[in-house]
């Protein structure tokens, strides 16, 4: 599988010595007396949040060491031919036509299907490249003018197989038996570097059970179990600066072979302290069900 293949190297980088920036990220309040500023919770969640200033390491020197099965995320090279398309509906169709065979080949899967509602999101944060649908209009794509600046894991383990079965019914896809299911999320910056509001990941191996808050997510026309994240100084956060459109983040939302694994939490953060002249970020997020017979 692609997630376990990394170029051979005899020199490992001391991750504690990586260059770093600092950014505010929202976390689930751990205790009523937690010493941190209150943050307004997004409408999809109903738990209290606070802000913490987080050290975020530059992962560019260690991208060849990252593993989907350890840290929970990876960065790969992948070119697309449709990124100049400005119509969101056409872009969604063309983008998924290219991504589905790539994901199937990368993971050596038996078959792959894209997630339906919520499975394709354009983040145009301060940009005006894409028209946004009316607030209550249901579409196969979402154009959002804001990023998710709070630490979260989109799917609790119980949600993985349940939402896959529900989504298959919504799409009219016959539910087939499988030996393994992985829910893969992808993220790509399509605006020029540097990014003002990049994506950061928490190394999944640095999380503990006490860092996780089981809660309910309501959005994209569905309700399912998800995880919020309490702040801990032992968590290790990473980002990759100066992303270009040919670079693609892959990260796991669920894996039935590692059902209770703590996958990588993620969040956007404001990095204009390091890059004050950065242009507004635009990015594309997609989600896929990866099946094995």
ABEGO torsion letter per residue (X at the ends): XAAABBBBBABBBBAAABBBBBBBBBBBBABAABBBBBBBBBAABABBBBBBBBBBBBAAAAAAABBAAAAGBBBBBBBBAAAABABAAAAAAAAAAAAAAAAAAAAGBABBBBBBBGABBBBBBGBAABBBBBAABBBABBBBABBBABBBBABBAAAAAAAAAAAAAAAGBBBBBBABBBBBBBBBBABBOBBABBBBBBBAAABBAAABBBBBBBBGGBBBBBBBBBBBAABBBBBBBGBBAABBBBBBABBAABAABBBBBBBBBBAAAABAABBBBBBBBBBBBBBBX
